[in-house]
Amino acid sequence: MTTTRVPRIPPLPPAEWPPVLRSLLADSHRDGPGRENLFGTLAHHPVLAHAWLSLARVLTHEGTLGHRRRELIVLRVAHRLDAPYVYRRHRTPAADAGLTDAEIDATGADLDAHAWAGEDSDLLAAADLLAVNSPVPEGLWGRLARVLSPGQLVELLVLAGQTATMCATLNTLHTPSDQQPSLVVLLARERCCSAGQCVGAAPEVFEQDEEDGRVTLLVPEPEARYADEVRFAADLCPSGAITLVDEEEPARS
């Protein structure tokens, strides 16, 4: 299945942003590129934008969780909520925080597909639950409480909630990323019926697990040269587990 995502509320160009919003972006270049459409979307509500971005700056620059923990939580919540804007945006900060390419990729896969250990495993498990508002069991909470202070535990919950809210907002509005690949592949692995036709059609992008037979997504953003094979693979999938997202860049003035 392929969907074309046109923004429901087009981001405002920087020339139409209120001065305080332009100032916030200018003062936070160390956060990296890729936020113009986010800021342009929030610019439709300047008061809310200022409050939202102020919270984001606290979590990013004044939080006590640490960069690695923060990026693990953000990436995992974005993955669970199928939010490509947020997920792609945080791959670079995650690398800057010390996560390897393999670890970053693994945040977008089943947790048992990577050898996550100790604290990392617990943080990702908590992110899975918080992303969908599920209760955190006492055992998991106890393990987190042994390594995190009360303030860090509160920050963890707020960070997960803030990320989930932004994912839902950008997904619902179909806000496009600033720099977009030609194609984004989303795989609902739980729906996979192990037919394997997609692997035969696009082996560079899909791989079949030898243990459970289900398909694993190797490359969420395949190169343009693989686009035809990936589209064919999606058409072949009998369970409809593969979604291809073509995002159109909004017109800019």
Backbone torsions as a table, in degrees:
resi	resn	phi	psi	omega
1	MET	NA	134.3	178.1
2	THR	-119.8	135.1	177.4
3	THR	-123.4	142.3	174.2
4	THR	-104.7	124.8	-172.4
5	ARG	-108.5	106.6	175.3
6	VAL	-101.2	132.9	-176.4
7	PRO	-59.8	131.5	178.3
8	ARG	-72.8	-32.7	172.5
9	ILE	-126.4	100.3	-176.5
10	PRO	-59.2	135.7	176.6
11	PRO	-60.4	140.4	176.8
12	LEU	-73.8	142.5	175.6
13	PRO	-69.2	154.4	-177.0
14	PRO	-52.4	-32.4	-179.1
15	ALA	-62.2	-20.9	-178.8
16	GLU	-101.5	3.4	178.2
17	TRP	-76.6	149.2	172.3
18	PRO	-67.7	151.2	-176.8
19	PRO	-53.6	-37.9	-176.8
20	VAL	-65.0	-32.9	179.3
21	LEU	-72.2	-41.9	176.7
22	ARG	-62.1	-36.7	179.2
23	SER	-66.1	-40.6	178.8
24	LEU	-61.3	-42.7	179.7
25	LEU	-67.9	-41.1	-179.0
26	ALA	-65.2	-32.0	-177.2
27	ASP	-83.4	-1.7	-174.7
28	SER	-129.4	42.8	-179.9
29	HIS	-63.6	-26.0	-179.4
30	ARG	-67.1	-13.9	175.8
31	ASP	-75.3	-8.2	176.9
32	GLY	90.0	171.6	-178.7
33	PRO	-80.5	178.8	171.9
34	GLY	95.7	24.7	-178.0
35	ARG	-124.3	7.2	-174.5
36	GLU	-64.1	-42.2	179.5
37	ASN	-71.4	-31.2	173.6
38	LEU	-63.3	-51.1	179.5
39	PHE	-63.1	-39.0	-179.7
40	GLY	-66.1	-29.6	175.4
41	THR	-72.7	-46.0	179.0
42	LEU	-65.1	-24.6	-177.9
43	ALA	-63.1	-16.0	175.3
44	HIS	-67.1	-17.1	-180.0
45	HIS	-137.3	79.8	-171.4
46	PRO	-55.8	-40.9	-178.4
47	VAL	-65.2	-45.7	178.0
48	LEU	-65.0	-39.3	179.4
49	ALA	-58.7	-44.8	-178.9
50	HIS	-63.7	-43.2	-179.9
51	ALA	-66.0	-44.3	-178.9
52	TRP	-62.3	-48.3	-176.6
53	LEU	-71.4	-27.2	174.4
54	SER	-65.1	-42.4	176.2
55	LEU	-63.5	-42.8	-179.7
56	ALA	-60.9	-38.5	179.4
57	ARG	-68.6	-36.3	176.3
58	VAL	-62.4	-47.7	-179.3
59	LEU	-63.5	-35.4	-176.4
60	THR	-81.3	-42.3	-170.4
61	HIS	-110.2	-19.2	-178.2
62	GLU	-120.4	1.4	178.9
63	GLY	-71.6	161.4	-177.2
64	THR	-112.7	0.8	178.2
65	LEU	-65.4	-33.5	-174.2
66	GLY	98.7	152.8	-172.8
67	HIS	-63.4	-44.2	-176.0
68	ARG	-62.8	-48.4	179.7
69	ARG	-59.9	-43.5	-177.8
70	ARG	-60.5	-46.8	-176.2
71	GLU	-70.1	-33.3	174.9
72	LEU	-60.2	-45.2	-179.4
73	ILE	-64.1	-47.8	-177.0
74	VAL	-62.8	-47.4	-179.1
75	LEU	-61.7	-42.1	-176.7
76	ARG	-69.4	-42.4	177.5
77	VAL	-62.5	-43.0	179.1
78	ALA	-62.2	-39.5	177.0
79	HIS	-63.8	-48.1	-177.0
80	ARG	-61.7	-29.2	-178.7
81	LEU	-98.8	11.4	178.1
82	ASP	50.2	54.3	-177.0
83	ALA	-113.1	85.4	-175.2
84	PRO	-63.3	-32.3	179.4
85	TYR	-58.7	-53.7	-176.5
86	VAL	-67.3	-41.0	-177.2
87	TYR	-63.3	-48.1	179.9
88	ARG	-65.0	-39.4	-178.0
89	ARG	-60.9	-32.2	-174.3
90	HIS	-97.7	3.5	176.3
91	ARG	-66.0	-41.5	179.7
92	THR	-68.2	-48.7	175.1
93	PRO	-58.3	-33.2	178.5
94	ALA	-65.6	-41.8	177.3
95	ALA	-64.8	-40.2	177.4
96	ASP	-63.6	-27.5	-179.9
97	ALA	-82.4	-1.8	175.4
98	GLY	104.7	-0.4	176.5
99	LEU	-73.4	138.1	177.8
100	THR	-76.7	165.2	176.8
101	ASP	-58.8	-39.6	179.7
102	ALA	-64.2	-40.0	179.5
103	GLU	-68.1	-41.5	178.6
104	ILE	-61.2	-46.3	178.8
105	ASP	-61.9	-36.1	-177.1
106	ALA	-70.3	-19.9	175.8
107	THR	-68.1	-15.2	178.9
108	GLY	-105.3	21.4	-179.8
109	ALA	-131.7	177.9	174.6
110	ASP	-59.0	140.2	-176.1
111	LEU	-62.1	-30.7	-179.1
112	ASP	-80.5	0.2	178.5
113	ALA	-83.6	-7.2	-179.5
114	HIS	-134.6	149.6	-177.6
115	ALA	-81.1	63.0	175.7
116	TRP	-68.3	139.5	-177.0
117	ALA	-125.2	148.0	169.1
118	GLY	48.6	-120.5	-174.5
119	GLU	-59.5	-42.4	-179.7
120	ASP	-58.9	-45.4	-179.7
121	SER	-60.7	-42.9	-179.3
122	ASP	-67.6	-40.2	179.1
123	LEU	-63.2	-43.2	-179.2
124	LEU	-68.8	-37.8	176.6
125	ALA	-63.5	-40.7	177.3
126	ALA	-64.9	-41.0	179.0
127	ALA	-61.2	-40.5	177.9
128	ASP	-57.8	-43.4	-177.6
129	LEU	-73.1	-45.3	-177.3
130	LEU	-66.3	-31.8	-178.9
131	ALA	-61.3	-30.2	-177.3
132	VAL	-115.7	18.4	175.8
133	ASN	57.7	40.6	175.8
134	SER	-95.3	151.1	-179.5
135	PRO	-63.3	142.9	174.3
136	VAL	-90.7	117.0	-176.5
137	PRO	-65.2	157.2	-175.6
138	GLU	-60.2	-39.0	-179.1
139	GLY	-61.1	-47.1	178.8
140	LEU	-64.9	-44.1	179.2
141	TRP	-60.4	-40.7	179.4
142	GLY	-62.6	-40.6	178.6
143	ARG	-66.2	-40.1	177.3
144	LEU	-64.8	-40.5	-177.4
145	ALA	-67.7	-20.2	178.2
146	ARG	-77.7	-19.9	-178.3
147	VAL	-115.0	-14.6	-178.9
148	LEU	-117.4	144.1	176.2
149	SER	-75.8	165.4	176.2
150	PRO	-54.5	-41.2	178.3
151	GLY	-63.4	-39.3	179.1
152	GLN	-68.6	-34.3	176.7
153	LEU	-64.2	-43.3	176.9
154	VAL	-62.6	-43.2	180.0
155	GLU	-61.8	-39.5	177.7
156	LEU	-58.2	-45.2	-178.9
157	LEU	-66.7	-42.7	-179.8
158	VAL	-66.8	-40.6	179.0
159	LEU	-60.9	-46.7	179.2
160	ALA	-62.2	-41.8	179.5
161	GLY	-67.1	-41.6	179.0
162	GLN	-64.2	-40.7	178.3
163	THR	-65.1	-43.9	-179.8
164	ALA	-62.7	-39.8	179.0
165	THR	-64.0	-43.3	179.0
166	MET	-66.3	-39.7	177.5
167	CYS	-60.4	-46.4	-179.0
168	ALA	-63.8	-40.1	-179.6
169	THR	-63.8	-50.8	-176.6
170	LEU	-69.7	-35.8	176.8
171	ASN	-64.9	-46.2	-177.5
172	THR	-65.0	-37.3	-179.6
173	LEU	-84.0	-5.9	-178.1
174	HIS	58.5	37.2	-179.3
175	THR	-67.6	122.8	-177.3
176	PRO	-80.5	152.1	173.1
177	SER	-67.1	155.2	179.9
178	ASP	-66.5	-42.9	177.6
179	GLN	-117.8	112.7	-171.9
180	GLN	-110.6	139.7	169.0
181	PRO	-73.3	165.9	-179.5
182	SER	-69.1	-24.8	-175.6
183	LEU	-152.7	139.6	174.8
184	VAL	-120.2	131.3	-179.0
185	VAL	-105.4	127.3	174.6
186	LEU	-114.9	130.7	-178.3
187	LEU	-121.5	118.8	173.7
188	ALA	-89.6	87.0	-171.5
189	ARG	-61.5	-31.2	-179.3
190	GLU	-65.8	-19.1	179.3
191	ARG	-91.4	-10.7	-176.3
192	CYS	-60.8	132.5	179.1
193	CYS	-103.5	12.0	173.7
194	SER	67.3	23.6	179.1
195	ALA	-66.3	-39.5	173.8
196	GLY	83.5	4.1	-179.5
197	GLN	-63.8	-32.1	-179.3
198	CYS	-64.8	-34.9	179.6
199	VAL	-65.8	-40.8	177.7
200	GLY	-66.7	-33.5	-177.9
201	ALA	-79.2	-37.0	-176.5
202	ALA	-141.6	71.9	-177.2
203	PRO	-66.1	-17.8	177.7
204	GLU	-75.3	-16.7	-173.7
205	VAL	-113.0	-31.8	-176.4
206	PHE	-121.9	148.2	177.8
207	GLU	-141.0	139.9	-179.5
208	GLN	-95.8	127.1	-179.4
209	ASP	-69.1	132.0	-177.0
210	GLU	-71.7	-23.3	-176.0
211	GLU	-85.2	-54.2	-176.4
212	ASP	-104.3	-4.6	176.5
213	GLY	80.2	-9.2	-178.9
214	ARG	-77.8	158.5	-176.3
215	VAL	-87.8	142.4	175.6
216	THR	-113.2	140.1	178.6
217	LEU	-85.9	118.6	-179.0
218	LEU	-86.9	-38.8	-173.5
219	VAL	-133.7	100.7	-179.6
220	PRO	-66.0	-25.1	-177.7
221	GLU	-127.0	75.6	-175.0
222	PRO	-66.4	153.8	176.7
223	GLU	-63.4	155.7	-176.4
224	ALA	-58.2	-30.1	-177.5
225	ARG	-66.7	-17.0	179.4
226	TYR	-98.9	3.6	-172.7
227	ALA	-59.3	-45.1	-177.9
228	ASP	-63.4	-42.4	180.0
229	GLU	-64.0	-40.1	-178.8
230	VAL	-67.7	-41.1	178.1
231	ARG	-63.0	-39.4	177.8
232	PHE	-64.4	-41.5	179.3
233	ALA	-61.1	-41.5	179.3
234	ALA	-65.0	-39.3	179.0
235	ASP	-65.7	-32.8	-178.1
236	LEU	-76.9	-23.9	-173.1
237	CYS	-61.6	114.5	-176.6
238	PRO	-73.8	-19.4	-177.2
239	SER	-98.5	-2.6	-179.1
240	GLY	65.9	30.8	-176.7
241	ALA	-80.9	-12.5	-175.5
242	ILE	-107.9	126.4	174.1
243	THR	-119.7	131.7	177.2
244	LEU	-108.8	129.1	-177.0
245	VAL	-112.0	115.5	170.8
246	ASP	-100.0	112.7	-178.9
247	GLU	-100.4	129.5	-179.7
248	GLU	-95.7	133.9	179.5
249	GLU	-70.7	127.3	178.5
250	PRO	-69.1	153.0	177.2
251	ALA	-64.4	138.8	-179.0
252	ARG	-118.5	144.5	177.4
253	SER	-105.2	NA	NA
